[in-house]
Amino acid sequence: MSKKSVWRGAAAFLTAVCVLTGIPKPVQAEDYWPEGPEISCPSAAVIEVNTGAVLYKKKSHKARYPASITKIMTTLLAIENSEMDEVVVFSEDAVNKNEGDTSHIARDYNEEMTMEQCLYAIMLESANECAYAVAEHVGKKLGGDYSTFIDLMNSRAKELGCTDTHFSNCNGLPDEDHWMSAYDMALIGAEAYRNETFRIITGTGSYTIPPTNKHRDPTFCHNHHKMIYPWQGDTRYLWDNCTGGKTGYTNAAGNTLVTFAEKDGLSLVCVVMYAASPDHYADSRTLLDYCFDNFQALNIAANEVSLANESLKNIGVMNDNEAFVTLDQDAYIVMPRAMEFSDASFVLDKVKDGSSTLAQLKYTYSNRIVGTAEIVTTGAKVAESSFRDQAPPREEDTNVIEINPRIVIVVALCIILFLLLLFSMKKLYDNYYLIRHRREVRRAQKERFRVRTSKKRYRKRDSLFR
């Protein structure tokens, strides 16, 4: 990360902190919370998916047997730890331990299905052998076995804040060591529903598994949740606002039901446990209607005047700089319809490192968490001033001088040669006349020598002719 990025991030963070610490907290009005309806189910909880606001609870922390709503956690972990086109092979344990009187789709040993096909069978037909095969597959992929997946279920539950949950299998078959509370199941359901792949699967009415290596004919799956699909021809509970869910039943657990529903900007997960039939459907509808009728979603960015985007701007000289930080535009709080946005108060909950989120605001009302909003960086860049034409010199240009030894040696040799040349020229100039005289003397001596030699030769010729 460059120094400029660090400084910009720090500037954005300081801007957010200054804005937050300088805002007076609104005075909270007299608490009002709508009175919940009477239901026959012993345990229930309703949570708003995106805010985590608990809108209703009845013995919500009482640990009970969950039955097949366990498969919501199984499906979520499979989605998070595998691809939908991975091939799942059914083992002897997957087939032999999960058929008989349990819910299944009659798979065979060494049968092959894709992960996607298995998950539809799990969520729609509540197929126990498919849940077991998926758990084995993911466990092996993580370097272990079936028990590895069960350990993952328990660790993921703790990660989500579950305190009244313990898994001992992946499908919810009767086990004294396998239990959870309605509140914990709502936490798990909300986390699953935030996953797009899970939403698609749980909201599907019917699905067809094509022929496999062990089955020549396709297998038809239908959603057993009667608010989604008229299972066994029962149309009494069909509801347009229902977007998914999961059923469960054993003698020990009674009827358990998880229902997802959306209306007027609210996304709800409703859990009822240990219910008699058909009270689980009637009570779920009663609770969901109560929540939609009595609560509202209020967008934070649109209503929080003290933290409006204009107040987070670094205006700049020309009054045109973008905001360095902003509120999550999709975040909202859930309030009783009789109350206003200003009746809620917020605190700076936490600061996140290593991401675009600088801080999180936690909104509360009537001692209840009603929503959160993240303060995030916008990625805005500081505009260059119009009064500055030239960029400042780079740090390396002004502070660092590189010296090449070879260049120094070459320059030194050139200087020495130049000085020698000057010395030679000066010496030549100073002795010019002396050198010239010596040359003339030598020339004169040579001329005399030539004259003597020629006379001697002439005399010899003359003597011959005498």
N, C-alpha and C positions, 0 to 999 in steps of 0.2 A: 504494500500500500504506500502511495506517495505521500510526501509531507503535506501537499495541498489537500489531499483527501482527508487526512487526519485532522487538519485544521478546520476543514469545512464540517466534518462530522462533529467535532467539538463545539463549533459555533452553533450548529443546529441544536445540539443537546443543551447547551447553556441557554439558548433562546427559549427552549421548551421549559426548562427548570425555572427560569426567571418569570415566565408567564404564569406558570402554575403556582409558584410560591407567592406571587403578588396578587392573586385573586382571592377575594374574601369568600369564604364558604357560605352558601345560602343557609338560612335558618330553616330547619325542618318543621313542617306543619304537623299538626296532631295526627298520630298514626291512625290509619284506617285500612283494614284488610277485609275483603268480602268473606262472609261466613260460608264455609264449605257445606256441600249437601250431605245428607245422611245416605250411606250405602251399606249394603249387607256384607260385602267382602271384608274379611278380618284385617287384611293389610293392603295398602294401596299408596301410590305416590305418582305425582304428575310433575314433570320438569320441562321447562322451556329449553329446547335443544341448544340454541345458539347463545343464550345468556347464562344458562345454568340456574336460572331462577326457579326455586321450588314453589309451585303454586298450590299444591295440595299434598297432604300426607296424613296417613292413618296407620299407626303402628308400623311406620315405614322402616324402622331399624330392627324389627323382629325377624330373626333368622328362620327361614322356612325352606322346604324342599321345592326346588324350582321346576322340576320336570324338564320338558323339551325347550323351554325358553333359554335354557343353557346354550342351545345351538346358535344363539345370536353371537356369543363370544367366540364360539368355534368358527363361525363364518367370518367374523371380523379378522381374526388372527390369520385365517387362511388367505384372505384378500391381501393382508399386509405382508405376508411372507411367501407369496407365490405368484406366478403368472397364470392367467385364466386358461392358457392353452397347454399347460403342463399335464402329462398323462399320469393318472392315479391308478395304481394296480391294487386290486382287492386281495388281501391276504386271507388265510384261513381264520384268523382271529376276527377280522372285520366281518366275515360272513357268519361264522358259527356262533359268535357271542352276541349278535345283534338282530337275530331273526326270531322266529317262533311267534310269541304273543306280543312282540314289540313292533313299533311302526317301522316299515321297511319297504323297499321296492324290488326285493328278490334278486339281489346280485349274486354272482357265482364266483368261485375261487379263480383267481388270475384274470378276472374280467377287467377291461380297461375302459376308463372314461376320462374325459378332460376335467380339470378342476372346476371349470364353469358349470358343466353338467352336474357334477357332484353337489355344488353349492345350491343350485336350483332344487335338486332333490332334497337337500337338507332343509331349506327354508320353506318350500312349498309342501312337500310330502312328509317332512320330518323323518327322513330315512336315516335310521340309526347306523346301519352298516356303512352308509356313505360318510357319515360324520366320523366314524372310527377310521375308515380308510384315509380320509383327509388328514386326521390327526397323526396317523402313522407316517403319511407322506411328508408332511411338514416337519415332524420330529426328526425323521431321517435326513431331510434336507438341512436341518440345523445341526447335524452331527450326532444325533441321538436316536431316540425311538419314540414310541407312543407316550411314555412317561415324560419325555422331554416336552412334549406339547402340553401336557397337563400342568407341568411346572410353569410353562409360559403363560397359561391361563391365569394362574394364581398371581404371578408377578405383574401381569398386565392389569389385573383387578386392583392391586395395591397402587399401581402407578396412577390409576384413575381416581383414587381416593376411597375405594371400597374398604369398609372396616368390618362388615358382617357377611363375608363371603369366603367360602372354601370349595374349590372344585376337586373332585376325585375322578371324574370322567368327562368326556367331551359331548355327551348327548343327553344327560339328565336322567338316566336310568336310576332306579332306587338305590340309594347308598346313604347310610347314616352319616357318612363323612362328607356329604355333598349338599351344601346349603348356601343360601344367600337371602338378603333382605330385599324388600320392594324398592327401597331407595337405591341400593347398590345396583339392582337390575336396571333402574332408570338411568343411572350414570353410564352403565355399559351400553344401554340402548341408545342414549344420546350420542355417545362417541361413535357407535356404529353408523348411526343415521347421518352423521357428518361426512361419511365416506360415500362418494357418488356411486361406486359399484354396488355397495350394499343397498343403497336406496333403490336402485334399479331392480335388484333381485327381490327385495322384500315387497315391492309394489307391483310385482307381476302376478296376474291372475292365473295364467296357464303357461306351461312350457313343455316342449316335446324333446325328449332325449332320443337321438337317432339310433339305429341299430348298432350294436357293439360286436366285439369278437365272440361274445357268448349269447347274445340275443339277436335273432333275425328281425324281430319286429321292433318298432319304436316304442318308447315308454312315455306315457302321457302323465304329466304332473299338474296338479291343481292346488291352489293355495287353500289351506284349511281355515284361514281366518275369514269369518263370514262377513266382515265389513268390507272385505276386498273382493271376495268371490263367493257365489252362492253354493258353498260346499254342501254336497248331498241334497241339492235343490232348495236349500233354505235361503230365502231372499229377505227375511224380516230385518236383518241387521245391515244390509248394504248401505253404505254412506259415502257420498262423493268426497267428503273432506278427509276420509281415511286414506292414507298413502302407503300403508304397509303394516306389518306386524308379525307376531309369531304366537302360536298356540302351544299349550302344554297340558298334559294330564297323566297322573298316576294315582293309584289309590291313596298313597301317602301324601302326595302333594295337592290333591284335589285339582281343580281347574286353575291354571295360571295363564295369564294373557298379557302380551305386550302389544300396544297399539300406537301407531304413529299417525298424526293428523296435522293438517295445515289449514289456516284460515286467517284472513286479515293481517297478514304479516307475521303471525305466530306459528312456530313449529313445535309441537308438543309430543312428548312420549309419556304414555300412561301405562302403569303397571298395576295389575291386581293379582293377588296370590291367595291360595287356599280357599277358592270360591266354589260355591255350589253352582250347578248348571240350571238355568241359563243366566244366573246372576252376573257372571263375569263379563258378558256382553252388555247387559243392561247397565251395570255399574260403570263400565268403561265409557259408555256413551254419556251417562249422566255427568261424569267427571269432566269429560272433554267439553261438553256443552257449557258447564259451569265456568270453565276457564275461558272459553272464547267469549262468553257473554259478559264476563266481569273484568277482563284484563285487556290491555292494549299495548301495542308496540310503538314506542316513540323514538324516532331517529335521533341519535345524539348530536351529530354534526349539524343537523337542521335546527335543533332546539337549544343547544348549549351556547348561549350568547357570550358568556365569559371566555369561551374557548373557540370562538368563531375563527375561521381561517384568516380573516382580515387582521385579527389581533396577533396572529402568529407570523405576520409578514415582517421581513426586513426591508423597509420601504426603499431605501437607497436614495441617491442624489436626484435621480430623474423620476422617483416615485413609481417605478415600473418593475422592480425586482419580484421574482416569484417567491412564495413562501418556502422556507427551508424545511419546515415540518408541518404536518397536517393531521387531522383526526381521521380515523377509519370511517369512510363515508357510508359503509353498510352497517356499522354497529348501532345497536339500539338497546333500550332498557324496557322492561316489562313493568307496567304500573297499573294499579286498579283504575278502572275507567272514571271513577269519581275524582281522581287526583290529577295533578298537573306535573309536567316535567320538572319544574322548579322545586317540587316537594322532595325530590331525591337529592342526595348529597354525594360527593365523590371524594376519594382520597387517592394519592399517588401510590399505587399498589406495589409496583416493582419496576426495575429497570433491566432491560435485556441487553446483553453484550453480543457482539458478533452478528447482528442482523440489522435490518432497516428499522426495526421497532426500538424506539428510544425509551419508551415508558408505557405503562398501562394504568388507566384510570379505573378504579373499582367504584361502581355506583351502588348505594344502599338506600333502602327505605324500610322503615318499621323494623329495623334490625335484621333485614333480609337483603341478600345480594340480589340485585335486580338487573345487573348487566355490567359489561366492561367495554372500554374503548381503548384502542391502541393509538399512541402518538407515533407516527412513522415519518421517516425522511421522504422528501419528495424527489430528491435527486436534482433539485434546482442548482444551477451554476451561477457564480458571481459574475455579473456582466462587467466587461472592461470599460473603464472610464473613457468618455469621448474626448477628454482633455489630455489624454496620454496617447501619443502617437507611437512611441517606441517602447518596446517591452524592456524591462530592466535586464541588465546583463546577467547571464547565468552564473550561478555560484562558482562553478568550476572555472569560468573564464577570468574571474577577478581574484580568486584566492589561491589558485594553483598554477605554477609555471613549470612546465616539463622541460628538462635539460637532457639532450642526447649527447653522450660522450664522444661519439664518432664525429659529430658535427664540430665539436670543440677542437678536436685534434686536427681536423682538416683546416679549420680557420687559422689555428696556430701555425701550421706549416706554411700556409699561404703568406702569412705575415712575415715569417722568417725569410722566405724566398724573396719577398718584395724588399726587405731590408738589405739582403745580400746584393740584390741587383742595384739598389741605390748606392751602396758602398763601392761596388765595382765601377759604376759610372763616375762617381766622384774621383776615385783614384785615377781613372783614365783621363779625366779632365785636367787634374793637377799635373800630370807628367806628359802632357801632350807634346810640348815643345822639345823636351828631352828625348822622347821617343822619336820625334821627327828628325832631330839632329843625328841621332845614332843611325837612323835609316840612311840619311844622306852620306854620312861618313862611310858606311858599308858600301854604298853604291859607288862612291869615288874610288875606293880601294879596288873594287871589282873592275872598274874601267882601266886603271893603270895596269893591272895584271893582264888584261886582254891585249894592251898595246905592246908590252914586252914580249909576250908569246908570239905575236905576229911578226915582230922584227927578227926574232931568232929563226923562225922558219924561212924568212926571206933570205937571210944570210946564207943559210944552208943551200938554198937553190942557186944562189950566185956562185958559190964555191964549186959547184958541180960543173958549171959552164966555163970555168976558167981554164 
